[in-house]
Each structure stands twice: as C-alpha cells, then as structure tokens.
C-alpha cells in the first residue's frame, strides 16, 4: 500500500499529496523549501561562530582527553597534623614541604559503563617499575558516586612514585612516600594510590579529579599510614592539573605501621587507634617536568636515598 506524505512549508503543501481541491500538488513551493534551508544554514553558521568565540574565550579548556601516558611533575604538601596520643597529644602543627618529583600513569579515556560492569583498564608502567599495569573497579578503596557517573568519559590513574622530604624544626626529618617506593619498603602493607578524572560534560575537559592516596609518613616518632581519605581536585583542564585547588574531604587518621601489621595479623585492622590525624592537607601540582614520563620515573628512583633538599 502506498503512503502519501505531505510537507507544509509556510502554509503551502509540498510534494505529491492531495490538494485542498481534491487534486495533487507537485512541489509548487520549492522556493519556500530553499528559503527554509538557507535559514537553517545561516543559523548553523551563527552557532559555529558563537562556539568558536567561546573556545577563543576559554582557551584550550574545552578539549578532548589525551591518550594514555605518564605525567612527571613537581608537587608539594601543605599539612596540619593534630596529635592524639603521646607527648604532643592535643597539639596541632602545620608545615609546608618543599616541592618533590612525582609521576602518575593514566589510562586511555573510556565511557564509564557503571559499577556492575566491574570495569578494568590498562595504564602504562615504566619498564623498571613493579606496579600493576591494570586498574579495576574493586581496586578503589573509596568510590565517591559523583566521580563514577555512568555514561561519562573517564580516565583512571595510578601514582607511580613520590618521595617527599623535609627537616621540620619541631619534629625533625619527615618523609612521605607513595607508589613504587612504598611498595619496595613496606610491601607487606602496600596498596596502590589510584585516581579518577571524569568529564563534567559527556566527554573531555573540563573534568573533575580525585585520588585515593595510600601513603606512609616517616618521622622520628615512628612510621604512620595515611589512608581512608579522598583527595579532591577542583575543575581541571589538563593533565597534569597544574595549579588546581586540591584538598582532603575529611580528616585522615595516621596509624602506626607497627600497629597496622600487628592488627592485620589477627584480623582486626579496623580497631587501630590513630596516633594523630591530618585535619588539613593540600597537595597542589606546581609545574610539569619537560621530560618523558618514564624518564621522570627513573629520575625519581635515582633521587631516592639522596640528601633532602
């Protein structure tokens, strides 16, 4: 059975169909159709011009995520520690550590399929690293819902290495380690430090970023594990996100590594009483290193054991 379709442009029927007088039309309004198409082309041109102007105003902030890579950069810690036990109980000390070299590996971008998919991605790993080259959903020990939105373009990351040190006038030498160094020196309690960047829109930059850092803080009073925290960055527009505000979202307990090992041996790790807690922490990225990521990783490795600067 034939189906007749009539299109009305500016009130005039166009195409083969019944006319009001009982006959058929044969496209007497081609000029009206062309005028309408010209209007659409003109409006599309206007939209393209407006979009181009927006990009000019925003710079490179609206752009696709890059492919998988390793980023090397300098970053520094700003901390305030509140002591809960020991000789310093009740005191709170703030300090700023000097910049330290850091490397982070990130995956190719992908559309997040939702938690039920138990998604798994590969991240580039330097040849000299012993870290895993895969990140899966279950590896994150905290998963803030607004960074795991189904259908958004996403990048998963792993901190490869960080060794930050300073000499504090009250506490003495302080060292913070993550990634490869932590695995090498505290392999029995090691966990990876993972992060997520997810587009604020459907794809690409700008995006939001968080990390689950798993760190050991070494001091003259002992070594302490810093975990159970989310380090949240503001709106990011590039990798690495240089100068982006970043802070913890809740206080982070500092647990004695000796106690962590002892309690883990008896299956009661959750019962550890913290020695202190981080009540404020920022870890901004200062500047990118202008060397390839694997070379930056090897440079960090070569600096471990060198005198603090």
C-alpha positions as CSV (number, residue, x, y, z in Angstrom):
1,X,0.0,0.0,0.0
2,X,1.4,3.4,-1.0
3,X,1.8,6.1,1.7
4,X,1.4,9.7,0.7
5,X,3.4,12.3,2.7
6,X,2.6,16.0,2.5
7,X,5.0,18.6,3.8
8,X,3.7,22.1,4.5
9,X,6.2,24.9,4.3
10,X,4.9,28.4,5.2
11,X,1.4,27.0,4.9
12,X,1.8,25.6,1.4
13,X,1.7,21.8,0.8
14,X,4.8,20.4,-0.9
15,X,5.3,17.0,-2.5
16,X,2.8,14.5,-4.0
17,X,-0.3,14.6,-2.0
18,X,-3.9,15.6,-2.1
19,X,-4.6,19.3,-2.5
20,X,-7.5,21.1,-0.9
21,X,-9.3,20.9,-4.2
22,X,-9.1,17.2,-4.5
23,X,-6.1,17.1,-6.9
24,X,-2.5,16.6,-6.0
25,X,0.4,19.0,-5.5
26,X,3.6,18.6,-7.4
27,X,6.0,20.7,-5.4
28,X,4.9,24.2,-6.2
29,X,6.8,25.6,-3.1
30,X,10.4,24.6,-3.9
31,X,11.3,28.2,-3.3
32,X,9.9,28.1,0.2
33,X,11.9,24.9,1.0
34,X,15.1,26.5,-0.3
35,X,14.5,29.6,1.8
36,X,14.0,27.4,4.9
37,X,17.2,25.5,4.2
38,X,19.1,28.8,3.7
39,X,17.7,29.9,7.1
40,X,19.0,26.7,8.7
41,X,22.4,27.1,7.1
42,X,22.6,30.7,8.3
43,X,21.7,29.7,11.9
44,X,24.2,26.8,11.8
45,X,26.8,29.3,10.7
46,X,25.9,31.6,13.6
47,X,26.1,28.7,16.1
48,X,29.6,27.7,14.7
49,X,30.7,31.3,15.1
50,X,29.4,31.5,18.7
51,X,31.1,28.2,19.5
52,X,34.4,29.5,18.0
53,X,34.2,32.6,20.1
54,X,33.5,30.6,23.2
55,X,36.6,28.5,22.5
56,X,38.7,31.6,22.0
57,X,37.5,33.0,25.3
58,X,38.1,29.7,27.2
59,X,41.4,29.0,25.6
60,X,42.1,25.2,25.5
61,X,39.9,24.4,28.4
62,X,37.3,22.7,26.2
63,X,39.1,19.8,24.5
64,X,39.3,16.0,24.3
65,X,41.1,13.9,26.8
66,X,44.6,12.8,25.6
67,X,45.6,9.1,25.2
68,X,47.3,7.0,27.9
69,X,50.6,8.4,29.2
70,X,52.8,9.0,32.2
71,X,53.0,12.5,33.6
72,X,56.0,13.8,35.6
73,X,55.8,17.0,37.6
74,X,56.7,18.8,40.9
75,X,54.2,18.9,43.7
76,X,54.3,19.8,47.4
77,X,52.4,19.1,50.6
78,X,50.7,21.6,52.9
79,X,49.6,19.8,56.1
80,X,48.3,20.4,59.6
81,X,48.6,17.4,61.9
82,X,46.7,17.1,65.2
83,X,48.4,14.7,67.7
84,X,46.0,12.5,69.6
85,X,48.4,10.5,71.8
86,X,52.0,10.7,73.1
87,X,54.0,13.7,74.3
88,X,52.4,16.0,71.7
89,X,48.8,15.0,72.4
90,X,46.4,17.9,71.9
91,X,48.9,19.9,69.9
92,X,48.5,20.7,66.2
93,X,51.4,21.5,63.9
94,X,51.2,23.0,60.4
95,X,54.0,22.8,57.8
96,X,54.7,23.2,54.1
97,X,57.0,20.7,52.4
98,X,59.3,21.7,49.5
99,X,58.4,20.5,46.0
100,X,59.1,16.9,45.2
101,X,59.2,15.0,41.9
102,X,56.2,12.8,41.2
103,X,55.0,10.6,38.4
104,X,51.4,9.4,37.6
105,X,50.2,7.0,35.0
106,X,46.8,7.4,33.3
107,X,44.7,5.2,31.1
108,X,43.2,5.8,27.7
109,X,39.8,7.6,28.1
110,X,36.7,5.4,28.2
111,X,33.0,5.8,28.7
112,X,32.3,4.6,32.3
113,X,29.9,1.6,32.0
114,X,28.6,1.6,35.6
115,X,29.7,-0.3,38.7
116,X,28.0,-3.6,37.6
117,X,30.5,-3.9,34.7
118,X,33.5,-4.2,37.1
119,X,35.4,-2.3,34.5
120,X,39.2,-2.9,34.1
121,X,41.7,-0.7,32.2
122,X,45.4,-0.8,31.5
123,X,47.8,2.0,32.5
124,X,51.3,2.5,31.1
125,X,54.0,1.3,33.5
126,X,57.8,2.1,33.3
127,X,60.0,-0.9,32.5
128,X,61.8,-0.6,35.8
129,X,58.5,-0.5,37.9
130,X,57.0,-3.4,39.7
131,X,53.5,-1.9,40.0
132,X,50.5,-3.4,38.3
133,X,49.6,-2.3,34.8
134,X,45.8,-2.7,35.4
135,X,43.3,-0.8,37.4
136,X,39.8,-2.3,38.1
137,X,36.7,-1.1,39.9
138,X,37.4,-3.1,43.0
139,X,40.9,-1.6,43.5
140,X,39.4,1.7,44.7
141,X,39.0,1.7,48.5
142,X,36.7,4.7,48.2
143,X,34.4,5.5,45.3
144,X,32.7,8.8,45.5
145,X,29.5,8.5,43.5
146,X,29.9,11.8,41.6
147,X,33.2,10.5,40.1
148,X,31.6,7.3,38.9
149,X,28.7,8.6,36.8
150,X,27.6,6.1,34.1
151,X,27.9,7.4,30.5
152,X,30.6,10.0,31.3
153,X,34.1,9.9,29.7
154,X,36.6,8.8,32.3
155,X,40.3,8.3,32.9
156,X,41.7,6.1,35.6
157,X,45.2,6.8,37.1
158,X,47.8,5.4,39.4
159,X,50.5,7.3,41.3
160,X,53.8,5.6,40.3
161,X,56.2,7.2,42.7
162,X,56.7,10.1,45.2
163,X,59.3,10.6,47.8
164,X,58.8,14.0,49.6
165,X,61.2,15.0,52.4
166,X,61.9,17.9,54.8
167,X,63.6,18.8,58.1
168,X,60.9,20.2,60.5
169,X,62.2,22.4,63.3
170,X,60.0,20.8,65.9
171,X,59.5,17.3,64.7
172,X,62.8,16.6,62.8
173,X,63.1,14.7,59.5
174,X,59.8,14.0,57.8
175,X,59.3,11.8,54.7
176,X,56.2,10.9,52.7
177,X,56.2,8.0,50.3
178,X,53.7,6.6,47.8
179,X,53.7,4.1,44.9
180,X,56.8,2.2,44.0
181,X,58.9,3.4,46.9
182,X,56.2,2.5,49.4
183,X,55.8,-1.0,47.8
184,X,59.5,-1.6,48.0
185,X,59.9,-0.5,51.6
186,X,56.6,-1.6,53.0
187,X,55.5,-4.3,50.6
188,X,53.5,-6.3,53.2
189,X,51.0,-3.4,53.7
190,X,51.2,-1.8,50.3
191,X,48.1,-0.7,48.4
192,X,48.1,1.3,45.1
193,X,47.2,5.0,45.1
194,X,44.5,5.4,42.4
195,X,42.6,8.3,40.9
196,X,39.7,9.1,38.6
197,X,39.2,12.0,36.2
198,X,35.7,12.3,34.8
199,X,34.3,14.8,32.3
200,X,32.0,17.5,33.7
201,X,30.1,17.0,30.4
202,X,29.8,13.9,28.4
203,X,33.4,13.9,27.1
204,X,36.8,15.5,27.6
205,X,37.8,18.6,29.5
206,X,36.9,20.3,31.7
207,X,36.8,17.5,34.2
208,X,36.9,16.7,37.9
209,X,39.6,14.6,39.6
210,X,40.1,12.7,42.9
211,X,42.7,10.4,44.3
212,X,42.7,7.6,46.9
213,X,46.3,8.2,48.1
214,X,47.8,5.4,50.2
215,X,50.9,7.0,51.9
216,X,53.4,6.3,54.6
217,X,54.6,9.2,56.7
218,X,58.0,8.6,58.4
219,X,59.0,10.7,61.4
220,X,61.4,10.3,64.4
221,X,58.2,9.3,66.4
222,X,57.6,6.3,64.0
223,X,56.1,5.5,60.7
224,X,52.4,6.1,60.1
225,X,49.9,5.0,57.4
226,X,47.6,7.7,55.9
227,X,44.6,6.1,54.3
228,X,40.8,6.4,54.4
229,X,40.9,9.7,52.6
230,X,39.7,11.3,49.3
231,X,42.0,14.0,47.8
232,X,39.6,16.1,45.6
233,X,40.8,18.5,43.0
234,X,38.8,21.4,41.6
235,X,37.8,21.8,37.9
236,X,40.7,20.5,35.9
237,X,41.5,21.4,32.2
238,X,44.7,19.4,31.5
239,X,47.0,16.5,32.6
240,X,48.8,17.2,34.9
241,X,46.3,19.7,36.5
242,X,48.9,22.4,37.3
243,X,47.7,25.0,39.9
244,X,44.3,23.3,40.5
245,X,43.0,23.7,44.1
246,X,43.1,20.3,46.0
247,X,42.2,19.2,49.5
248,X,41.1,16.3,51.6
249,X,37.4,15.9,52.1
250,X,37.6,14.6,55.7
251,X,40.2,14.2,58.4
252,X,42.7,11.3,57.8
253,X,43.9,9.1,60.7
254,X,47.6,8.4,61.0
255,X,48.0,4.8,62.1
256,X,51.3,3.3,63.3
257,X,52.6,0.9,60.7
258,X,53.7,-1.4,63.5
259,X,50.1,-1.5,64.8
260,X,48.8,-1.9,61.2
261,X,50.9,-5.0,60.8
262,X,50.1,-6.4,64.3
263,X,46.4,-5.9,63.9
264,X,46.3,-7.3,60.4
265,X,48.0,-10.5,61.7
266,X,45.0,-11.1,64.0
267,X,42.3,-9.8,61.5
268,X,41.4,-6.7,63.5
269,X,42.9,-3.9,61.3
270,X,39.8,-1.7,61.7
271,X,40.4,-1.4,65.5
272,X,43.6,0.6,65.3
273,X,43.8,3.7,67.5
274,X,45.4,6.6,65.4
275,X,48.4,8.3,66.8
276,X,47.4,11.6,65.0
277,X,45.2,12.8,62.2
278,X,45.5,15.1,59.3
279,X,43.0,17.8,59.8
280,X,44.1,19.9,56.7
281,X,46.0,18.8,53.7
282,X,46.6,20.2,50.2
283,X,48.8,18.7,47.6
284,X,48.9,21.1,44.6
285,X,50.8,20.3,41.4
286,X,53.3,23.1,40.8
287,X,54.9,22.5,37.4
288,X,55.3,19.8,34.7
289,X,58.7,18.3,34.1
290,X,59.8,18.7,30.5
291,X,61.0,15.1,30.1
292,X,59.1,12.0,29.1
293,X,57.2,10.2,31.8
294,X,59.3,7.1,32.0
295,X,62.5,9.2,32.2
296,X,60.8,11.2,35.0
297,X,60.0,8.0,36.9
298,X,63.6,6.8,36.6
299,X,64.8,10.2,37.8
300,X,62.6,10.0,40.9
301,X,64.1,6.5,41.6
302,X,67.6,7.8,41.2
303,X,67.0,10.6,43.7
304,X,65.7,8.2,46.5
305,X,68.4,8.0,49.1
306,X,69.9,11.3,48.2
307,X,70.1,14.0,50.9
308,X,66.9,16.0,51.5
309,X,67.0,19.4,49.8
